[in-house]
Structures are given as structure tokens and as C-alpha cells.
Amino acid sequence: METILTKKSFRLGTTYIVGSYILPGKLNENINIATNSIVNVTISNCIDVIAKLQTKELDLGIIETPTFHKDIIAKEWIEDEMVICSNIELDSFVDKEELYKCKLICQKESSPINKLIHSFFKKINISHKNFHSISKIDNTTASIQSVKWSKPNPKHPTITIVSSRAIEDELKYKRVFMSRIKNYNMIRKLYIVYHKDIDIKKIEQIIKELMSYSS
């Protein structure tokens, strides 16, 4: 009889949004059943997940931004929408010129998520330099909490750009508010990643389960 001590383990690395908001619940249960394994989940950043795939410390990864390597195979997974998170209620769709009145909280310049947001802004000619002010924070959680606890200022609202999934609970209780940039959707792809030399039989069932998932 197989027990929890004799079951195989599967090492899955994810970034914050995936590990905290997408994986828990039904999807995680389905993965456990599909692999007949104990799934050990490590939540980290994109760069760390890729590094641990290279050193074979992880079997599979799911990341938020395309930080790739020649030894890593990447498959597009699901879409994730980035939105404006604010501590006062703004219009549902905000003109990009209105953003310049805001105090922007963003992650450090070297972070993959900041580079992604910079590329979004560049496409619609928004410059970080033109915001009323900018603060730099370490991670998504800190960004949301900084917005949440900032003093409300209708003239210069405090905002950050985050995944809509990261603020679902906060929105329910109106602790923060969500807006979008008028006439522009900030949609990104999430990626399933694995080392090119891994035994494909070890990961094919979990990939199949992930690919059949509809968010």
C-alpha cells in the first residue's frame, strides 16, 4: 500500500501570482491526482525558477515573465491581465494623460515585472518620468500594501500596476480599487518552463493537466 512516505514527489517552481492565486484549490488537486505524486511547490521569482531548472532542483516551472535560457523549453500557458490598483476609486477606464497626476509605486528597475510594465508603457508612449512621483518596492505584495495604506489623495492618487488576480480579495472588500487604461489592454502570457534534458515522461501528465486548465 502506497503511503505519503512512499509517494513520489514532484518539484514545481512558480512565481508569486501563480503560486498564490492560480495554483491553490482545484488545479492543485488535479495536478496531485494526475501525477499521483506529492507536489512540492516553491514560490520565487522568474530568474530563480529558471536557475533552479538549470541545476535540476526543479522538475517544472510556471513563470510570469519570459526570462528564458537556451537550455529551457517554454510553452505559452494562460493570459493574465495587468491593471491599475488604486487606493481611491478612479474611473473604470483612465486616460493615459490622467496617470501623470498619480503617485506610481513600481518594483525595482532590474525586476522582470518592472521591465514588462515598462514595455507596456512604451507601446502607448507613457513615460515613468512624467508621473507625479515614483516609489520603488521589492515585490507585488509590498506594492499592493503600499497603495492600500497610503493616505487617500484625490488630486494625486497612489497607484501600482499589478495582476488583476493579486487584488481579487482586496476588491471584494473595497480595500483597493481597479481601473484600466483607456483603449489599451495590458495582457501578458504566463509560461510553463522545463529543462530540455528532463525525462518528458516525468512531466507530460502535469503539462497536460495545466494545458487543459481554463482560467
Backbone as a chain_set.jsonl record, in Angstrom:
{"seq": "METILTKKSFRLGTTYIVGSYILPGKLNENINIATNSIVNVTISNCIDVIAKLQTKELDLGIIETPTFHKDIIAKEWIEDEMVICSNIELDSFVDKEELYKCKLICQKESSPINKLIHSFFKKINISHKNFHSISKIDNTTASIQSVKWSKPNPKHPTITIVSSRAIEDELKYKRVFMSRIKNYNMIRKLYIVYHKDIDIKKIEQIIKELMSYSS", "coords": {"N": [[0.839, -1.203, 0.0], [0.586, 2.183, -0.93], [1.909, 4.93, 0.755], [1.993, 8.242, 2.229], [4.655, 8.583, 2.723], [5.938, 6.981, 0.904], [5.187, 7.834, -1.561], [5.966, 9.364, -4.719], [7.712, 12.468, -5.245], [7.069, 15.642, -6.71], [8.658, 18.385, -8.058], [7.781, 21.577, -8.22], [8.19, 24.804, -9.422], [7.088, 28.105, -8.983], [6.117, 31.466, -9.864], [5.077, 34.37, -7.961], [2.296, 35.21, -8.433], [1.182, 32.98, -9.705], [1.678, 30.837, -7.867], [0.368, 31.769, -5.596], [-2.239, 32.574, -6.291], [-3.363, 31.22, -8.523], [-2.682, 28.471, -8.618], [-3.497, 27.268, -6.048], [-6.188, 25.247, -4.709], [-8.594, 23.781, -6.903], [-7.033, 23.303, -9.239], [-4.511, 22.589, -8.197], [-5.234, 20.267, -6.801], [-6.024, 18.638, -8.961], [-3.585, 18.349, -10.285], [-2.095, 16.894, -8.402], [-3.555, 14.495, -8.435], [-3.32, 13.732, -11.138], [-0.574, 13.264, -11.422], [-0.088, 11.46, -9.454], [1.509, 12.035, -7.279], [3.315, 13.671, -4.597], [3.159, 17.022, -4.674], [5.566, 19.349, -4.449], [5.688, 22.668, -3.936], [7.504, 25.516, -4.791], [7.707, 28.915, -4.264], [8.888, 31.657, -5.955], [10.97, 34.101, -7.67], [11.022, 34.863, -11.245], [13.645, 34.639, -12.327], [14.97, 33.069, -10.428], [13.485, 30.676, -10.545], [14.083, 29.796, -13.171], [16.862, 29.452, -12.869], [16.939, 27.338, -11.017], [15.778, 25.325, -12.484], [17.774, 24.913, -14.342], [19.789, 23.843, -12.749], [18.651, 21.508, -12.063], [17.116, 21.403, -9.77], [14.464, 21.772, -9.749], [11.564, 20.284, -11.261], [9.695, 21.325, -12.982], [8.504, 24.519, -14.07], [6.46, 27.464, -13.596], [6.081, 30.562, -14.887], [5.85, 34.2, -14.779], [6.912, 36.138, -16.454], [8.75, 36.335, -19.53], [11.611, 35.072, -19.038], [14.133, 33.597, -20.266], [16.295, 30.79, -21.229], [18.876, 29.128, -23.089], [18.844, 26.383, -22.559], [16.35, 25.906, -21.655], [13.01, 25.004, -22.189], [10.078, 26.595, -23.227], [6.579, 26.958, -22.891], [3.697, 28.623, -23.971], [1.14, 29.507, -21.692], [-1.521, 30.486, -19.952], [-3.461, 33.555, -20.201], [-2.901, 36.666, -18.497], [-4.155, 39.494, -16.924], [-2.911, 42.75, -16.496], [-3.527, 45.437, -14.324], [-4.605, 48.739, -13.17], [-4.133, 49.473, -9.844], [-5.56, 51.166, -7.199], [-5.894, 53.446, -4.352], [-8.059, 55.019, -4.068], [-11.281, 55.407, -5.58], [-11.119, 55.392, -8.996], [-11.966, 56.375, -12.404], [-13.423, 53.739, -14.357], [-12.092, 53.302, -16.739], [-9.154, 54.843, -17.485], [-7.792, 57.782, -18.864], [-4.617, 57.959, -20.435], [-3.169, 60.287, -20.01], [-4.152, 61.183, -17.611], [-2.906, 59.578, -15.804], [-0.496, 60.704, -15.173], [-0.891, 62.393, -13.087], [-0.734, 60.855, -10.947], [0.751, 59.131, -8.103], [3.111, 56.832, -8.572], [3.729, 53.517, -7.671], [6.193, 51.228, -8.089], [8.034, 48.221, -8.995], [11.525, 47.385, -8.481], [13.942, 48.543, -10.907], [15.452, 46.486, -12.073], [13.864, 44.26, -11.905], [11.96, 41.601, -13.44], [9.176, 42.051, -13.728], [8.941, 44.815, -13.64], [10.278, 45.51, -15.965], [8.539, 44.415, -17.821], [6.208, 45.984, -17.44], [7.27, 48.43, -18.155], [7.65, 47.968, -20.893], [4.982, 47.749, -21.708], [4.1, 50.371, -21.169], [5.744, 51.792, -22.924], [4.732, 51.157, -25.431], [2.462, 52.692, -25.612], [3.348, 55.191, -25.353], [3.814, 56.166, -22.716], [5.625, 57.594, -20.131], [7.693, 56.785, -17.392], [8.92, 58.902, -16.174], [7.192, 61.033, -16.166], [5.248, 60.806, -14.223], [3.617, 61.963, -11.209], [5.042, 61.312, -8.91], [7.417, 58.735, -8.026], [7.778, 55.631, -6.412], [9.853, 52.943, -5.365], [9.526, 49.486, -4.915], [9.987, 46.208, -3.409], [8.428, 43.895, -4.173], [5.322, 42.371, -5.443], [3.349, 42.063, -3.401], [4.201, 43.962, -1.501], [3.87, 46.246, -3.039], [1.076, 46.385, -3.391], [0.225, 46.596, -0.715], [1.417, 49.004, -0.051], [-0.018, 50.796, -1.635], [-2.562, 50.372, -0.569], [-2.338, 51.335, 2.09], [-1.577, 53.928, 1.803], [-2.078, 57.459, 2.226], [-5.227, 58.625, 1.259], [-5.558, 60.585, -1.642], [-7.161, 62.575, -3.641], [-6.274, 64.394, -5.565], [-3.702, 63.595, -6.256], [-3.607, 60.546, -6.734], [-2.502, 57.413, -5.318], [-1.037, 54.763, -7.034], [-0.504, 51.427, -8.4], [0.733, 49.019, -10.762], [-0.553, 45.922, -11.292], [-1.17, 42.321, -11.372], [-4.511, 41.43, -12.081], [-5.452, 39.289, -10.675], [-4.126, 39.328, -8.279], [-5.369, 41.14, -6.648], [-7.959, 40.401, -6.173], [-9.336, 39.584, -3.767], [-8.982, 41.872, -2.17], [-10.438, 43.72, -3.638], [-13.066, 42.847, -3.304], [-13.715, 43.666, -0.739], [-13.423, 46.323, -0.972], [-10.983, 47.462, -0.336], [-8.992, 48.233, -1.981], [-9.008, 49.658, -5.318], [-9.865, 49.027, -8.771], [-8.769, 49.848, -12.039], [-8.572, 50.394, -15.604], [-6.369, 51.199, -18.349], [-7.523, 53.489, -20.673], [-8.624, 52.37, -23.821], [-6.587, 50.497, -24.062], [-5.301, 47.334, -23.435], [-3.558, 45.639, -20.958], [-2.204, 42.86, -21.331], [-0.634, 39.863, -20.523], [1.264, 36.855, -21.159], [1.434, 33.796, -19.344], [3.927, 31.333, -18.6], [4.825, 27.892, -19.059], [7.644, 26.175, -18.061], [10.572, 24.161, -18.621], [13.497, 22.03, -18.257], [15.448, 21.163, -21.092], [16.575, 18.624, -21.093], [15.153, 16.998, -19.371], [13.432, 13.998, -18.362], [10.799, 13.457, -20.318], [8.563, 11.964, -19.742], [8.208, 12.244, -17.062], [7.059, 14.695, -16.713], [4.948, 14.986, -18.499], [2.23, 14.419, -17.881], [1.511, 16.333, -15.979], [1.886, 18.654, -17.45], [-0.064, 18.284, -19.388], [-2.347, 18.458, -17.793], [-2.139, 21.096, -16.904], [-2.31, 22.46, -19.361], [-4.891, 21.942, -20.057], [-6.271, 23.444, -18.366], [-8.503, 26.077, -17.74], [-8.604, 29.416, -17.158]], "CA": [[0.0, 0.0, 0.0], [1.368, 3.405, -1.024], [1.63, 5.908, 1.808], [2.55, 9.569, 1.955], [6.104, 8.491, 2.824], [6.476, 6.256, -0.244], [4.787, 8.508, -2.803], [6.968, 10.175, -5.402], [7.496, 13.909, -5.116], [7.243, 16.414, -7.939], [9.15, 19.698, -7.632], [7.222, 22.615, -9.085], [8.546, 26.169, -9.051], [6.193, 29.096, -9.576], [6.244, 32.843, -9.419], [4.139, 34.747, -6.901], [0.889, 35.22, -8.841], [0.769, 31.595, -9.983], [1.69, 30.038, -6.648], [-0.519, 32.306, -4.562], [-3.615, 32.867, -6.713], [-3.883, 30.339, -9.578], [-2.464, 27.061, -8.287], [-4.271, 26.717, -4.927], [-7.562, 24.822, -4.991], [-8.913, 22.686, -7.819], [-5.915, 22.997, -10.13], [-3.508, 21.871, -7.415], [-5.781, 18.925, -6.563], [-5.967, 17.896, -10.219], [-2.183, 18.033, -10.558], [-1.739, 15.796, -7.494], [-4.206, 13.273, -8.926], [-2.77, 13.387, -12.453], [0.803, 12.786, -11.303], [-0.005, 10.504, -8.347], [2.714, 12.453, -6.566], [3.252, 14.808, -3.689], [3.699, 18.163, -5.409], [6.231, 20.333, -3.598], [5.679, 23.945, -4.655], [8.4, 26.577, -4.341], [7.327, 30.204, -4.847], [10.061, 32.527, -6.042], [10.872, 34.99, -8.831], [11.27, 34.211, -12.536], [15.067, 34.344, -12.503], [15.305, 31.958, -9.535], [12.861, 29.46, -11.084], [14.898, 29.378, -14.315], [18.157, 28.986, -12.352], [16.755, 26.029, -10.376], [15.548, 24.352, -13.56], [19.083, 24.644, -14.932], [20.561, 22.992, -11.838], [17.803, 20.318, -11.839], [16.486, 21.447, -8.45], [13.024, 21.76, -10.028], [11.155, 19.483, -12.417], [8.872, 22.145, -13.867], [8.263, 25.864, -13.56], [5.449, 28.319, -14.225], [6.585, 31.907, -14.63], [5.001, 35.311, -15.219], [7.545, 36.942, -17.496], [9.621, 35.476, -20.346], [13.034, 35.115, -18.713], [14.452, 32.274, -20.781], [17.683, 30.35, -21.346], [18.987, 28.192, -24.213], [18.56, 25.01, -22.123], [14.988, 25.87, -21.108], [11.894, 24.993, -23.139], [8.945, 27.37, -22.695], [5.289, 26.836, -23.576], [2.71, 29.613, -23.537], [0.072, 28.895, -20.899], [-2.757, 31.267, -19.949], [-3.287, 35.004, -20.182], [-3.067, 37.34, -17.21], [-4.328, 40.922, -17.185], [-2.342, 43.725, -15.578], [-4.485, 46.537, -14.147], [-4.245, 49.809, -12.234], [-4.646, 49.301, -8.478], [-5.501, 52.478, -6.544], [-6.494, 53.473, -3.013], [-9.342, 55.716, -4.175], [-11.967, 54.924, -6.779], [-10.914, 56.166, -10.216], [-12.837, 55.92, -13.484], [-13.14, 52.358, -14.77], [-11.078, 53.425, -17.788], [-8.446, 56.099, -17.218], [-6.956, 58.317, -19.947], [-3.204, 57.843, -20.043], [-2.702, 61.586, -19.518], [-4.566, 61.3, -16.205], [-1.979, 58.805, -14.974], [0.634, 61.532, -14.765], [-1.223, 63.045, -11.818], [-0.662, 59.821, -9.899], [1.989, 58.68, -7.478], [3.271, 55.453, -9.038], [4.576, 52.586, -6.924], [6.605, 50.16, -9.003], [9.112, 47.388, -8.486], [12.861, 47.852, -8.849], [14.188, 48.551, -12.346], [16.03, 45.217, -12.523], [12.901, 43.16, -11.787], [11.279, 41.256, -14.694], [7.832, 42.644, -13.804], [9.097, 46.235, -13.969], [10.635, 45.566, -17.389], [7.311, 44.129, -18.563], [5.349, 47.176, -17.373], [7.944, 49.454, -18.964], [7.362, 47.679, -22.309], [3.578, 48.133, -21.913], [4.04, 51.835, -21.205], [6.442, 52.284, -24.114], [3.852, 50.964, -26.593], [1.445, 53.758, -25.69], [4.046, 56.464, -25.095], [3.768, 56.613, -21.321], [6.962, 57.612, -19.546], [7.763, 56.787, -15.931], [9.437, 60.202, -15.722], [6.145, 62.057, -16.124], [4.331, 60.63, -13.096], [3.796, 62.97, -10.153], [6.184, 60.801, -8.152], [7.611, 57.292, -8.173], [8.427, 54.903, -5.319], [10.249, 51.604, -5.809], [9.233, 48.483, -3.887], [10.614, 44.926, -3.735], [7.596, 42.834, -4.744], [3.906, 42.666, -5.689], [2.64, 42.223, -2.125], [4.586, 45.255, -0.931], [3.26, 47.289, -3.88], [-0.357, 46.458, -3.064], [0.082, 47.099, 0.65], [1.787, 50.425, -0.061], [-1.185, 51.511, -2.17], [-3.668, 50.211, 0.384], [-2.163, 52.119, 3.314], [-1.221, 55.321, 1.503], [-3.128, 58.431, 2.539], [-6.017, 58.952, 0.062], [-5.304, 61.929, -2.164], [-7.86, 62.655, -4.933], [-5.509, 65.191, -6.524], [-2.572, 62.775, -6.697], [-3.859, 59.191, -6.213], [-1.405, 56.44, -5.318], [-1.393, 53.596, -7.846], [0.515, 50.489, -8.85], [0.261, 48.15, -11.845], [-0.426, 44.546, -10.81], [-2.099, 41.336, -11.931], [-5.872, 41.527, -11.527], [-5.644, 38.151, -9.762], [-3.492, 39.621, -6.989], [-6.183, 42.05, -5.82], [-9.358, 39.948, -6.182], [-9.912, 39.64, -2.413], [-8.992, 43.266, -1.724], [-11.527, 44.4, -4.354], [-14.352, 42.44, -2.714], [-13.947, 44.447, 0.481], [-13.155, 47.726, -1.335], [-9.755, 47.958, 0.3], [-8.353, 48.927, -3.103], [-9.902, 49.766, -6.471], [-9.231, 48.61, -10.022], [-9.076, 50.576, -13.273], [-7.783, 50.023, -16.776], [-6.008, 52.329, -19.197], [-8.5, 53.618, -21.757], [-8.24, 51.925, -25.175], [-5.383, 49.661, -24.078], [-5.311, 46.207, -22.503], [-2.233, 45.147, -20.57], [-2.333, 41.408, -21.221], [0.613, 39.116, -20.665], [1.164, 35.402, -21.137], [2.209, 33.037, -18.366], [4.657, 30.291, -19.32], [5.288, 26.641, -18.456], [9.05, 26.038, -18.462], [11.275, 22.976, -18.117], [14.818, 21.813, -18.852], [15.36, 20.374, -22.331], [17.074, 17.266, -20.872], [14.351, 16.246, -18.403], [12.653, 12.868, -18.87], [9.493, 14.04, -20.629], [7.514, 11.15, -19.107], [8.027, 12.715, -15.689], [6.296, 15.947, -16.665], [3.914, 15.102, -19.534], [0.883, 14.427, -17.307], [1.257, 17.616, -15.322], [1.748, 19.643, -18.525], [-1.385, 18.046, -19.986], [-3.332, 18.993, -16.851], [-2.027, 22.552, -16.946], [-2.769, 22.966, -20.654], [-6.352, 21.797, -20.138], [-6.841, 24.381, -17.391], [-9.039, 27.326, -18.291], [-8.718, 30.358, -16.035]], "C": [[0.878, 1.259, 0.0], [0.947, 4.386, 0.066], [2.251, 7.241, 1.414], [4.076, 9.559, 1.984], [6.721, 7.804, 1.622], [6.095, 6.888, -1.578], [5.941, 9.314, -3.387], [6.685, 11.654, -5.137], [7.787, 14.578, -6.454], [7.575, 17.84, -7.526], [8.717, 20.766, -8.644], [7.613, 23.997, -8.565], [7.618, 27.155, -9.735], [6.567, 30.498, -9.107], [5.036, 33.192, -8.554], [2.671, 34.636, -7.309], [0.378, 33.805, -9.053], [0.641, 30.801, -8.692], [0.692, 30.482, -5.603], [-1.979, 32.39, -4.981], [-4.196, 31.92, -7.762], [-3.808, 28.875, -9.166], [-3.333, 26.535, -7.145], [-5.693, 26.335, -5.329], [-7.628, 23.693, -5.994], [-7.742, 22.306, -8.711], [-4.845, 22.198, -9.411], [-3.954, 20.44, -7.129], [-5.668, 18.064, -7.815], [-4.549, 17.479, -10.573], [-1.724, 16.873, -9.677], [-2.3, 14.474, -7.982], [-3.554, 12.802, -10.221], [-1.375, 12.783, -12.358], [0.957, 11.671, -10.274], [1.252, 10.774, -7.514], [2.38, 13.492, -5.507], [3.909, 15.974, -4.424], [4.256, 19.185, -4.418], [6.371, 21.637, -4.384], [6.624, 24.944, -3.989], [7.993, 27.868, -5.037], [8.526, 31.143, -4.796], [9.871, 33.503, -7.202], [11.268, 34.244, -10.106], [12.722, 33.761, -12.687], [15.476, 33.139, -11.665], [14.714, 30.642, -10.031], [13.683, 28.923, -12.251], [16.232, 28.802, -13.845], [18.033, 27.592, -11.746], [16.367, 24.945, -11.376], [16.884, 23.954, -14.187], [19.913, 23.698, -14.068], [19.799, 21.729, -11.436], [17.237, 20.25, -10.418], [14.965, 21.482, -8.559], [12.754, 20.887, -11.239], [10.428, 20.333, -13.457], [8.696, 23.523, -13.24], [7.1, 26.524, -14.273], [5.828, 29.748, -13.863], [5.704, 32.975, -15.275], [5.609, 36.126, -16.345], [8.573, 36.098, -18.236], [11.106, 35.706, -20.092], [13.599, 33.743, -19.06], [15.958, 32.024, -20.873], [17.727, 29.292, -22.439], [18.669, 26.746, -23.83], [17.123, 24.829, -21.641], [13.952, 25.928, -22.228], [10.718, 25.71, -22.481], [7.708, 27.159, -23.551], [4.361, 27.926, -23.058], [1.588, 28.904, -22.798], [-1.189, 29.748, -20.979], [-2.441, 32.76, -19.943], [-3.558, 35.563, -18.785], [-3.15, 38.837, -17.483], [-3.697, 41.767, -16.084], [-3.275, 44.929, -15.521], [-3.907, 47.609, -13.219], [-4.913, 49.52, -10.894], [-4.472, 50.638, -7.759], [-6.165, 52.431, -5.169], [-7.705, 54.405, -2.933], [-9.98, 55.272, -5.488], [-11.759, 55.897, -7.939], [-11.966, 55.753, -11.239], [-12.454, 54.494, -13.863], [-12.062, 52.317, -15.845], [-10.46, 54.823, -17.688], [-7.65, 56.52, -18.453], [-5.499, 58.291, -19.504], [-2.64, 59.166, -19.512], [-3.04, 61.784, -18.038], [-3.599, 60.573, -15.271], [-0.844, 59.672, -14.436], [0.368, 62.331, -13.497], [-0.957, 62.113, -10.632], [0.74, 59.644, -9.327], [2.11, 57.19, -7.806], [4.196, 54.671, -8.113], [4.919, 51.445, -7.871], [7.726, 49.346, -8.366], [10.451, 47.885, -9.032], [13.117, 47.661, -10.343], [14.685, 47.215, -12.868], [15.031, 44.063, -12.517], [12.212, 42.887, -13.117], [9.917, 41.931, -14.835], [7.926, 44.131, -14.153], [9.451, 46.415, -15.447], [9.407, 45.329, -18.259], [6.404, 45.358, -18.599], [5.954, 48.314, -18.197], [7.65, 49.233, -20.453], [5.912, 48.001, -22.649], [3.472, 49.649, -22.09], [4.647, 52.395, -22.498], [5.551, 52.207, -25.353], [2.831, 52.086, -26.734], [2.021, 55.112, -25.248], [3.793, 57.04, -23.701], [5.187, 56.531, -20.757], [6.88, 57.627, -18.023], [8.134, 58.178, -15.401], [8.335, 61.243, -15.514], [5.122, 61.882, -14.998], [4.628, 61.681, -12.024], [4.961, 62.587, -9.244], [6.248, 59.293, -8.335], [8.301, 56.747, -6.928], [8.74, 53.501, -5.823], [10.177, 50.63, -4.644], [9.788, 47.134, -4.353], [9.727, 43.942, -4.483], [6.135, 43.258, -4.859], [3.141, 42.918, -4.396], [2.932, 43.587, -1.505], [3.97, 46.409, -1.72], [1.796, 47.493, -3.517], [-0.567, 47.047, -1.677], [0.434, 48.586, 0.74], [0.652, 51.282, -0.594], [-2.301, 51.533, -1.133], [-3.548, 51.163, 1.571], [-1.676, 53.545, 3.062], [-2.386, 56.246, 1.84], [-3.893, 58.781, 1.261], [-5.808, 60.407, -0.357], [-5.946, 62.037, -3.55], [-7.08, 63.426, -5.999], [-4.349, 64.391, -7.111], [-2.737, 61.356, -6.127], [-2.601, 58.319, -6.272], [-1.856, 55.199, -6.077], [-0.206, 52.654, -7.995], [-0.105, 49.66, -9.967], [0.52, 46.713, -11.417], [-1.358, 43.615, -11.583], [-3.472, 41.506, -11.28], [-6.136, 40.42, -10.515], [-5.141, 38.475, -8.354], [-4.353, 40.485, -6.082], [-7.654, 41.623, -5.75], [-10.007, 40.064, -4.807], [-10.011, 41.073, -1.905], [-10.137, 44.039, -2.383], [-12.889, 44.093, -3.739], [-14.719, 43.319, -1.524], [-13.646, 45.936, 0.286], [-11.977, 48.314, -0.558], [-8.882, 48.677, -0.728], [-9.355, 48.942, -4.254], [-9.129, 49.447, -7.749], [-9.704, 49.466, -11.192], [-8.215, 50.007, -14.397], [-7.42, 51.293, -17.547], [-6.952, 52.344, -20.398], [-7.885, 53.221, -23.103], [-6.969, 51.084, -25.212], [-5.473, 48.579, -23.011], [-3.884, 45.768, -22.216], [-2.34, 43.646, -20.284], [-0.963, 40.77, -21.403], [0.311, 37.629, -20.68], [1.951, 34.861, -19.943], [2.806, 31.841, -19.105], [4.951, 29.077, -18.442], [6.709, 26.433, -18.969], [9.662, 24.776, -17.853], [12.592, 22.811, -18.858], [14.697, 20.88, -20.047], [15.772, 18.912, -22.128], [16.237, 16.442, -19.899], [13.652, 15.077, -19.09], [11.221, 13.358, -19.071], [8.347, 13.257, -19.989], [7.209, 11.646, -17.694], [7.105, 13.928, -15.623], [5.104, 16.002, -17.618], [2.5, 15.162, -18.96], [0.541, 15.77, -16.662], [1.113, 18.731, -16.364], [0.381, 19.518, -19.176], [-2.481, 18.64, -19.098], [-3.323, 20.525, -16.869], [-2.592, 23.123, -18.243], [-4.283, 22.854, -20.808], [-7.067, 22.761, -19.191], [-7.317, 25.647, -18.085], [-9.28, 28.275, -17.139], [-10.05, 31.08, -16.061]], "O": [[1.791, 1.391, 0.816], [-0.243, 4.633, 0.263], [2.942, 7.349, 0.401], [4.722, 10.403, 1.362], [7.9, 8.01, 1.333], [6.633, 6.508, -2.618], [6.771, 9.866, -2.665], [5.553, 12.035, -4.841], [8.641, 14.132, -7.22], [6.853, 18.439, -6.729], [9.225, 20.835, -9.763], [7.388, 24.312, -7.396], [7.385, 27.055, -10.94], [7.24, 30.679, -8.092], [4.095, 32.407, -8.432], [1.882, 34.022, -6.59], [-0.729, 33.468, -8.632], [-0.384, 30.165, -8.449], [0.217, 29.67, -4.808], [-2.87, 32.292, -4.137], [-5.417, 31.827, -7.88], [-4.768, 28.126, -9.347], [-3.87, 25.434, -7.266], [-6.32, 26.989, -6.161], [-6.826, 22.761, -5.951], [-7.481, 21.122, -8.921], [-4.323, 21.228, -9.961], [-3.153, 19.509, -7.205], [-5.267, 16.902, -7.743], [-4.33, 16.388, -11.099], [-1.038, 15.968, -10.153], [-1.616, 13.451, -7.952], [-3.27, 11.616, -10.384], [-1.033, 11.887, -13.129], [1.995, 11.012, -10.217], [1.957, 9.851, -7.106], [1.313, 14.105, -5.52], [5.093, 15.909, -4.757], [3.513, 19.801, -3.653], [7.093, 21.694, -5.38], [6.549, 25.183, -2.784], [7.937, 27.917, -6.266], [9.099, 31.388, -3.735], [8.749, 33.711, -7.665], [11.786, 33.13, -10.046], [12.992, 32.642, -13.121], [16.235, 32.286, -12.125], [15.366, 29.601, -9.949], [13.951, 27.724, -12.317], [16.684, 27.78, -14.363], [18.915, 26.754, -11.932], [16.609, 23.764, -11.129], [17.094, 22.789, -14.522], [20.65, 22.858, -14.584], [20.247, 20.974, -10.573], [16.917, 19.169, -9.924], [14.262, 21.25, -7.576], [13.593, 20.76, -12.131], [10.535, 20.089, -14.659], [8.737, 23.666, -12.018], [6.788, 26.187, -15.415], [5.89, 30.106, -12.687], [4.923, 32.697, -16.185], [4.878, 36.747, -17.117], [9.205, 35.231, -17.632], [11.772, 36.434, -20.828], [13.55, 32.826, -18.24], [16.774, 32.914, -20.632], [16.723, 28.627, -22.694], [18.264, 25.96, -24.687], [16.726, 23.727, -21.263], [14.012, 26.794, -23.102], [10.401, 25.46, -21.318], [7.777, 27.178, -24.78], [4.249, 28.13, -21.849], [1.135, 27.838, -23.214], [-1.868, 29.725, -22.006], [-1.303, 33.17, -19.709], [-4.334, 35.005, -18.008], [-2.309, 39.387, -18.194], [-3.919, 41.532, -14.897], [-3.76, 45.389, -16.555], [-2.875, 47.415, -12.578], [-6.13, 49.343, -10.83], [-3.369, 51.183, -7.715], [-6.904, 51.497, -4.859], [-8.305, 54.563, -1.87], [-9.288, 54.815, -6.398], [-12.163, 57.059, -7.88], [-12.777, 54.868, -10.965], [-11.302, 54.09, -13.707], [-11.225, 51.415, -15.865], [-11.15, 55.837, -17.792], [-6.919, 55.713, -19.026], [-5.186, 58.565, -18.346], [-1.743, 59.168, -18.669], [-2.314, 62.459, -17.308], [-3.488, 60.913, -14.093], [-0.3, 59.399, -13.366], [1.293, 62.883, -12.9], [-0.956, 62.534, -9.475], [1.749, 59.954, -9.959], [1.292, 56.386, -7.36], [5.305, 55.11, -7.81], [4.028, 50.775, -8.392], [8.289, 49.728, -7.341], [10.489, 48.711, -9.944], [12.582, 46.743, -10.965], [14.372, 46.844, -13.999], [15.316, 42.998, -13.065], [11.906, 43.824, -13.855], [9.539, 42.34, -15.933], [7.08, 44.649, -14.882], [8.985, 47.35, -16.098], [9.248, 45.958, -19.305], [5.894, 45.73, -19.656], [5.235, 49.066, -18.854], [7.427, 50.192, -21.19], [5.627, 48.474, -23.749], [2.844, 50.141, -23.028], [4.128, 53.345, -23.083], [5.605, 53.08, -26.219], [2.387, 52.395, -27.84], [1.303, 56.024, -24.838], [3.586, 58.242, -23.536], [5.861, 55.511, -20.898], [6.102, 58.381, -17.438], [7.709, 58.573, -14.315], [8.519, 62.213, -14.78], [4.231, 62.715, -14.837], [5.735, 62.213, -11.942], [5.765, 63.436, -8.858], [5.276, 58.657, -8.74], [9.279, 57.319, -6.446], [7.985, 52.936, -6.614], [10.681, 50.892, -3.552], [10.03, 46.936, -5.544], [10.219, 43.218, -5.349], [5.754, 44.349, -4.435], [2.373, 43.875, -4.303], [2.025, 44.277, -1.042], [3.592, 47.428, -1.143], [1.334, 48.622, -3.355], [-1.435, 47.898, -1.484], [-0.173, 49.331, 1.508], [0.386, 52.365, -0.073], [-2.9, 52.573, -0.86], [-4.546, 51.734, 2.011], [-1.396, 54.284, 4.006], [-3.548, 55.849, 1.748], [-3.28, 59.192, 0.276], [-5.874, 61.326, 0.46], [-5.335, 61.63, -4.538], [-7.208, 63.147, -7.191], [-4.048, 64.49, -8.301], [-2.081, 61.005, -5.146], [-1.758, 58.473, -7.156], [-2.922, 54.647, -5.803], [0.941, 53.029, -7.751], [-1.327, 49.606, -10.102], [1.667, 46.322, -11.203], [-2.218, 44.061, -12.343], [-3.572, 41.701, -10.068], [-6.947, 40.587, -9.604], [-5.664, 37.962, -7.365], [-4.104, 40.561, -4.879], [-8.501, 42.402, -5.314], [-11.115, 40.587, -4.692], [-11.004, 41.448, -1.282], [-10.737, 44.913, -1.757], [-13.756, 44.963, -3.661], [-15.883, 43.669, -1.329], [-13.616, 46.707, 1.245], [-11.973, 49.485, -0.18], [-8.136, 49.599, -0.398], [-10.414, 48.319, -4.178], [-7.906, 49.578, -7.803], [-10.891, 49.767, -11.315], [-7.272, 49.25, -14.169], [-8.077, 52.325, -17.413], [-7.148, 51.322, -21.056], [-6.797, 53.664, -23.471], [-6.336, 50.961, -26.261], [-5.694, 48.867, -21.835], [-3.097, 45.551, -23.137], [-2.54, 43.228, -19.144], [-0.229, 41.105, -22.332], [-0.765, 37.197, -20.264], [2.997, 35.398, -19.579], [2.26, 31.39, -20.112], [5.276, 29.201, -17.261], [6.953, 26.507, -20.173], [9.327, 24.375, -16.738], [12.788, 23.368, -19.938], [13.932, 19.916, -20.014], [15.366, 18.048, -22.905], [16.579, 15.292, -19.625], [13.318, 15.16, -20.272], [10.516, 13.641, -18.103], [7.284, 13.817, -19.723], [6.095, 11.486, -17.195], [6.451, 14.165, -14.607], [4.323, 16.953, -17.568], [1.652, 15.878, -19.493], [-0.577, 16.271, -16.79], [0.311, 19.648, -16.183], [-0.262, 20.523, -19.482], [-3.428, 19.249, -19.595], [-4.377, 21.162, -16.85], [-3.272, 24.149, -18.229], [-4.887, 23.583, -21.596], [-8.292, 22.881, -19.208], [-6.61, 26.214, -18.918], [-10.069, 27.981, -16.241], [-10.319, 31.91, -15.192]]}, "num_chains": 1, "name": "protein.A"}
